[in-house]
Amino acid sequence: MIIFRYITREIFASMFGVCIVLVFIILSSRFGRYLAEAATGRIPSDILFSVIGLRIPVVLELVVPLSFFIAILLALGRMYVDSEMTALFACGFSRKRLLAYAFGPATVVAGLVAVLSLWLSPLGLDHSNALLEQAKARSEFETLTPAQFQSLGDSSAVIYTESLSRDRKSMFDVFVATSSDSETSSSLTLVKAEQGEQIVVEEYGRKYLQINRGSRLDGEPGSDSYRIVEFESYAQQLDEPEIRQKSATDRKPTLELIGDPDPESQAALQWRLTLPALVFVLTVIAVPLAYTNPRQGRYTKMIPAILLYLLYLVALNAGRGAIEDEKLPALGLWIINAIFLGIGLLLFNGFSLRGLFSSKKVKKVKHA
């Protein structure tokens, strides 16, 4: 039990460090993307951190298995380099027992991944989707930032306002630029006004930006032909921002997916179930790959191990897509799991044979 606790402590210590680094990298990348969308008005800035926080379980359900895989390589690799494994094997510690001991922390990690994939991830996606739906119901006028140019939806219009009222119902010193291109010509419209506000036409359920006391200039860039019109009131329809969201299937509770015959639902269910199994398969692969010659260094097997993990993950993603397209049966992901489990067992058997041959070699030299 002392050896088991020692190996478990080494694996979990490495896993914690790797997980922190990977989560920080991924969240930094996603935060930059969300920040860019918030700057353009696609996501309101006041829900930015809430959306990121709710999607952390989605990140963890893939980061945790990878962190555990790398942790086994680092922890056991260090023990090989420091000749701790050599001492254990010399005392009768078998490679099968090493694999059995690795399954101890793997069971804990698989349970954590199961909680993430079966419960927390769909729950977080559902709550973040609710926030984004509420944001989508708000007009772009409500997401404007003072003293900053912003585009209006997917159109070619750009708006600028110097300041907003406290209730964000009115804006002051407004500038709107709209361009349109055709095969024969292009036109530019510039509107400048003292004040603007949002109005809602209940009859049509549409929202408009109404700007008051200003002027409008229409013309063609590069031409001296233009028209200036002064107005008391001018209105333009506000489009609802399009927000990229996860599929509705990914947000469904796991219990709802069990009895759903839809291929997408079955693919999502099998994906959630296969992530905990992924941990055990990676354990079988990682234990033999962690073997390191003390003369080579502890990071020798890291690159091929990571490539094998990426191949495994790509195969699972491709399998999920094939199930959604009805090209594979619902249990197709388990075929992929079985293939990589077989690869892990082949690696482990080769690892055991290598240890057997090396022990014979030592006996021969000792006899001589």
C-alpha positions as CSV (number, residue, x, y, z in Angstrom):
1,M,0.0,0.0,0.0
2,I,2.9,2.3,0.6
3,I,4.0,1.9,-3.1
4,F,0.4,2.4,-4.2
5,R,0.0,5.7,-2.3
6,Y,3.4,6.9,-3.5
7,I,2.6,6.3,-7.2
8,T,-0.9,7.8,-6.8
9,R,0.5,10.9,-5.1
10,E,3.1,11.3,-7.9
11,I,0.4,11.0,-10.6
12,F,-2.1,13.3,-9.0
13,A,0.6,15.9,-8.3
14,S,1.7,15.9,-12.0
15,M,-1.9,15.9,-13.1
16,F,-2.9,18.9,-11.1
17,G,0.0,21.0,-12.5
18,V,-0.6,19.9,-16.1
19,C,-4.4,20.5,-15.8
20,I,-3.9,24.0,-14.4
21,V,-1.6,24.9,-17.3
22,L,-3.9,23.5,-20.0
23,V,-7.0,25.1,-18.6
24,F,-5.3,28.4,-18.4
25,I,-4.1,28.2,-22.0
26,I,-7.5,27.1,-23.4
27,L,-9.5,29.7,-21.3
28,S,-7.1,32.4,-22.3
29,S,-7.7,31.6,-26.0
30,R,-11.5,31.5,-25.6
31,F,-11.5,34.6,-23.5
32,G,-9.7,36.5,-26.3
33,R,-12.3,35.2,-28.8
34,Y,-15.3,36.1,-26.6
35,L,-13.7,39.5,-25.8
36,A,-13.5,40.2,-29.5
37,E,-17.1,39.3,-30.0
38,A,-18.1,41.5,-27.0
39,A,-16.1,44.4,-28.6
40,T,-18.2,44.1,-31.8
41,G,-21.5,43.8,-29.9
42,R,-22.1,40.1,-30.6
43,I,-21.9,39.3,-26.9
44,P,-22.8,41.8,-24.1
45,S,-19.8,42.5,-21.9
46,D,-21.8,42.0,-18.7
47,I,-22.3,38.3,-19.3
48,L,-18.8,37.6,-20.6
49,F,-17.4,36.0,-17.5
50,S,-20.6,34.1,-16.7
51,V,-20.6,32.4,-20.1
52,I,-16.9,31.5,-19.7
53,G,-17.5,30.1,-16.2
54,L,-20.4,28.0,-17.3
55,R,-18.4,26.5,-20.1
56,I,-15.4,25.4,-17.9
57,P,-16.9,21.9,-17.4
58,V,-16.9,21.5,-21.2
59,V,-13.2,22.3,-21.2
60,L,-12.4,20.1,-18.3
61,E,-14.1,17.0,-19.7
62,L,-11.4,16.8,-22.3
63,V,-8.5,18.4,-20.4
64,V,-8.7,16.1,-17.4
65,P,-8.2,12.8,-19.4
66,L,-5.3,14.5,-21.3
67,S,-3.8,15.8,-18.0
68,F,-4.0,12.3,-16.4
69,F,-2.4,10.7,-19.5
70,I,0.5,13.2,-19.4
71,A,0.7,12.8,-15.6
72,I,1.3,9.0,-15.9
73,L,4.0,9.6,-18.5
74,L,5.7,12.3,-16.3
75,A,5.4,10.5,-12.9
76,L,6.4,7.0,-14.1
77,G,9.0,8.4,-16.4
78,R,10.7,10.2,-13.6
79,M,10.7,7.0,-11.5
80,Y,12.4,5.2,-14.4
81,V,15.0,8.0,-14.8
82,D,15.7,8.0,-11.0
83,S,16.0,4.2,-11.1
84,E,13.2,3.9,-8.6
85,M,11.4,1.5,-11.0
86,T,14.6,-0.6,-11.3
87,A,14.7,-1.0,-7.6
88,L,11.0,-1.9,-7.4
89,F,11.3,-4.6,-10.2
90,A,14.4,-6.0,-8.5
91,C,12.3,-6.5,-5.3
92,G,9.7,-8.5,-7.2
93,F,7.3,-5.7,-8.2
94,S,5.7,-6.8,-11.5
95,R,4.6,-4.7,-14.4
96,K,1.1,-6.1,-14.1
97,R,1.0,-4.8,-10.6
98,L,2.2,-1.4,-11.8
99,L,-0.7,-1.3,-14.3
100,A,-3.2,-2.4,-11.5
101,Y,-1.9,0.4,-9.3
102,A,-2.3,2.9,-12.1
103,F,-6.0,1.9,-12.4
104,G,-6.5,3.2,-8.8
105,P,-6.2,6.9,-9.6
106,A,-7.7,6.2,-13.1
107,T,-10.9,5.1,-11.4
108,V,-11.1,8.4,-9.5
109,V,-10.4,10.4,-12.6
110,A,-12.9,8.4,-14.6
111,G,-15.6,9.2,-12.0
112,L,-14.8,12.9,-12.2
113,V,-15.0,12.8,-16.0
114,A,-18.3,11.0,-15.8
115,V,-19.7,13.7,-13.5
116,L,-18.5,16.4,-16.0
117,S,-19.7,14.8,-19.2
118,L,-23.0,13.3,-18.0
119,W,-24.2,16.2,-15.8
120,L,-22.1,19.4,-15.4
121,S,-21.2,20.0,-19.1
122,P,-24.8,19.8,-20.4
123,L,-26.0,21.8,-17.4
124,G,-23.4,24.5,-18.0
125,L,-24.2,24.7,-21.7
126,D,-27.9,25.0,-21.0
127,H,-27.4,27.9,-18.6
128,S,-24.9,29.7,-20.9
129,N,-27.4,29.2,-23.8
130,A,-30.1,30.8,-21.7
131,L,-27.8,33.8,-21.1
132,L,-27.0,34.1,-24.8
133,E,-30.7,33.8,-25.7
134,Q,-31.4,36.7,-23.3
135,A,-28.6,38.7,-24.9
136,K,-29.9,37.9,-28.4
137,A,-33.3,39.3,-27.4
138,R,-31.6,42.6,-26.6
139,S,-31.0,45.0,-29.5
140,E,-27.6,46.0,-30.6
141,F,-28.4,49.5,-29.4
142,E,-28.3,48.1,-25.8
143,T,-24.8,46.6,-26.4
144,L,-23.2,49.8,-27.7
145,T,-20.1,51.1,-26.1
146,P,-19.6,54.9,-25.9
147,A,-16.7,56.4,-27.9
148,Q,-16.2,53.3,-29.9
149,F,-17.1,52.4,-33.5
150,Q,-19.3,49.2,-33.8
151,S,-20.9,47.4,-36.7
152,L,-24.6,46.8,-36.8
153,G,-25.2,43.1,-37.2
154,D,-24.0,41.5,-40.4
155,S,-24.8,44.7,-42.4
156,S,-22.2,47.2,-43.7
157,A,-23.4,49.9,-41.2
158,V,-21.1,51.3,-38.6
159,I,-22.3,53.4,-35.6
160,Y,-20.5,55.7,-33.2
161,T,-21.9,57.5,-30.2
162,E,-20.1,59.9,-27.9
163,S,-22.1,59.1,-24.8
164,L,-25.1,57.2,-23.5
165,S,-27.7,58.0,-20.9
166,R,-27.6,56.1,-17.6
167,D,-30.6,54.0,-18.5
168,R,-29.0,53.3,-22.0
169,K,-32.1,54.5,-23.7
170,S,-30.7,57.5,-25.4
171,M,-27.3,58.3,-27.0
172,F,-25.8,61.6,-27.9
173,D,-23.6,62.9,-30.8
174,V,-24.4,60.0,-33.1
175,F,-22.6,59.1,-36.3
176,V,-23.7,56.3,-38.7
177,A,-21.9,55.2,-41.9
178,T,-23.5,52.8,-44.4
179,S,-21.9,51.5,-47.6
180,S,-23.4,49.4,-50.4
181,D,-21.7,47.9,-53.4
182,S,-23.1,46.7,-56.7
183,E,-21.6,45.4,-59.9
184,T,-21.7,48.9,-61.5
185,S,-21.3,51.3,-58.6
186,S,-20.9,51.8,-54.9
187,S,-22.5,54.3,-52.6
188,L,-21.8,55.7,-49.1
189,T,-24.3,57.2,-46.7
190,L,-23.2,59.3,-43.7
191,V,-25.6,60.3,-41.0
192,K,-24.7,62.7,-38.1
193,A,-27.2,63.7,-35.4
194,E,-27.4,65.2,-32.0
195,Q,-29.4,62.5,-30.3
196,G,-30.7,59.0,-30.8
197,E,-33.0,56.5,-29.1
198,Q,-34.5,53.1,-29.5
199,I,-38.2,52.8,-30.5
200,V,-40.3,49.6,-30.8
201,V,-43.1,49.2,-33.3
202,E,-45.4,46.8,-31.4
203,E,-47.4,46.1,-34.5
204,Y,-44.5,44.4,-36.3
205,G,-42.4,43.5,-33.2
206,R,-39.5,45.4,-34.7
207,K,-36.9,47.6,-33.0
208,Y,-35.6,50.8,-34.7
209,L,-32.8,53.2,-34.0
210,Q,-34.3,56.7,-34.3
211,I,-31.9,59.6,-34.5
212,N,-33.0,63.2,-34.2
213,R,-31.9,66.6,-35.4
214,G,-29.2,65.8,-37.9
215,S,-28.1,65.6,-41.5
216,R,-27.6,62.8,-44.1
217,L,-25.1,62.7,-46.9
218,D,-25.5,60.3,-49.8
219,G,-22.8,60.0,-52.5
220,E,-20.4,57.8,-54.5
221,P,-16.8,57.5,-53.2
222,G,-14.4,59.3,-55.6
223,S,-17.2,61.3,-57.2
224,D,-18.3,64.9,-56.6
225,S,-21.9,63.9,-57.0
226,Y,-23.6,63.8,-53.6
227,R,-26.7,65.0,-51.8
228,I,-27.1,66.5,-48.3
229,V,-30.4,66.2,-46.5
230,E,-31.2,67.7,-43.1
231,F,-33.9,66.0,-41.0
232,E,-35.7,66.2,-37.7
233,S,-36.1,62.5,-37.3
234,Y,-34.5,59.4,-39.1
235,A,-35.1,55.7,-38.2
236,Q,-33.2,52.5,-39.1
237,Q,-34.1,49.0,-38.2
238,L,-31.9,47.2,-35.7
239,D,-31.1,43.5,-36.5
240,E,-30.7,41.0,-33.7
241,P,-27.1,39.8,-33.3
242,E,-26.4,36.3,-34.4
243,I,-24.6,34.4,-31.6
244,R,-22.8,31.1,-32.3
245,Q,-24.1,28.5,-29.9
246,K,-23.6,24.8,-29.2
247,S,-26.0,22.3,-30.7
248,A,-29.3,21.8,-28.8
249,T,-28.3,18.1,-28.4
250,D,-25.2,19.0,-26.4
251,R,-27.4,20.9,-24.0
252,K,-29.9,18.1,-23.3
253,P,-29.8,16.2,-20.0
254,T,-28.3,12.7,-20.3
255,L,-31.6,11.0,-19.2
256,E,-33.4,12.7,-22.2
257,L,-30.9,11.3,-24.6
258,I,-31.3,7.7,-23.5
259,G,-34.6,7.1,-25.1
260,D,-34.2,9.4,-28.0
261,P,-33.8,7.5,-31.3
262,D,-32.4,10.6,-33.1
263,P,-28.9,9.8,-34.5
264,E,-27.5,13.1,-33.1
265,S,-28.9,12.3,-29.6
266,Q,-27.5,8.8,-29.7
267,A,-24.1,10.1,-30.9
268,A,-24.1,12.7,-28.0
269,L,-25.0,10.0,-25.5
270,Q,-22.3,7.6,-26.6
271,W,-19.8,10.5,-26.6
272,R,-20.6,11.3,-23.0
273,L,-20.3,7.6,-22.0
274,T,-17.1,7.1,-23.8
275,L,-15.2,9.9,-22.1
276,P,-14.9,8.0,-18.7
277,A,-13.9,4.9,-20.6
278,L,-11.3,7.0,-22.4
279,V,-9.4,7.4,-19.1
280,F,-9.0,3.6,-18.6
281,V,-7.8,3.1,-22.2
282,L,-5.3,5.9,-21.9
283,T,-4.0,4.3,-18.7
284,V,-3.3,1.0,-20.5
285,I,-1.5,3.0,-23.3
286,A,0.4,5.3,-20.9
287,V,1.9,2.7,-18.6
288,P,4.1,1.0,-21.2
289,L,4.9,4.3,-23.0
290,A,6.2,5.7,-19.7
291,Y,9.1,3.3,-19.8
292,T,12.2,5.3,-20.2
293,N,15.8,4.4,-20.4
294,P,17.7,6.5,-17.7
295,R,20.2,7.5,-20.4
296,Q,17.5,8.9,-22.7
297,G,15.6,11.3,-20.4
298,R,12.0,11.4,-19.1
299,Y,10.5,13.3,-22.1
300,T,11.6,10.9,-24.8
301,K,8.2,9.2,-25.2
302,M,6.2,12.4,-24.7
303,I,5.8,13.4,-28.4
304,P,4.7,9.9,-29.7
305,A,2.4,9.6,-26.8
306,I,0.7,12.9,-27.5
307,L,0.4,12.1,-31.2
308,L,-1.2,8.7,-30.3
309,Y,-3.7,10.6,-28.0
310,L,-4.6,13.1,-30.7
311,L,-5.1,10.2,-33.2
312,Y,-7.4,8.6,-30.6
313,L,-9.4,11.8,-30.0
314,V,-9.7,12.5,-33.8
315,A,-10.9,8.9,-34.3
316,L,-13.6,9.4,-31.6
317,N,-14.7,12.7,-33.1
318,A,-14.9,11.2,-36.6
319,G,-16.9,8.3,-35.1
320,R,-19.3,10.6,-33.5
321,G,-19.8,12.4,-36.9
322,A,-20.3,9.1,-38.6
323,I,-23.0,8.1,-36.0
324,E,-24.8,11.4,-36.6
325,D,-24.7,10.7,-40.4
326,E,-25.9,7.1,-39.7
327,K,-22.8,5.7,-41.3
328,L,-21.9,3.8,-38.1
329,P,-24.2,2.1,-35.5
330,A,-24.8,3.8,-32.2
331,L,-22.1,1.7,-30.5
332,G,-19.5,2.7,-33.1
333,L,-17.4,4.6,-30.6
334,W,-16.9,1.5,-28.6
335,I,-15.3,-0.2,-31.6
336,I,-12.8,2.7,-31.7
337,N,-12.2,2.3,-27.9
338,A,-11.6,-1.5,-28.4
339,I,-9.1,-0.8,-31.2
340,F,-7.0,1.6,-29.0
341,L,-7.4,-0.7,-26.0
342,G,-5.9,-3.4,-28.2
343,I,-3.0,-1.1,-29.1
344,G,-2.4,-0.4,-25.5
345,L,-2.4,-4.1,-24.7
346,L,0.1,-4.8,-27.5
347,L,2.3,-2.0,-26.1
348,F,2.0,-3.4,-22.6
349,N,2.9,-7.0,-23.7
350,G,5.9,-5.7,-25.6
351,F,6.8,-3.7,-22.5
352,S,6.6,-6.9,-20.4
353,L,8.6,-8.9,-22.8
354,R,11.3,-6.2,-22.9
355,G,11.5,-6.4,-19.1
356,L,11.7,-10.2,-19.3
357,F,14.5,-10.1,-21.8
358,S,16.4,-7.5,-19.9
359,S,16.2,-9.5,-16.7
360,K,17.5,-12.6,-18.5
361,K,20.4,-10.5,-19.8
362,V,21.3,-9.4,-16.3
363,K,21.3,-13.0,-15.1
364,K,23.6,-14.0,-17.9
365,V,26.1,-11.3,-17.2
366,K,26.0,-12.1,-13.5
367,H,26.5,-15.8,-14.2
368,A,29.5,-15.0,-16.4
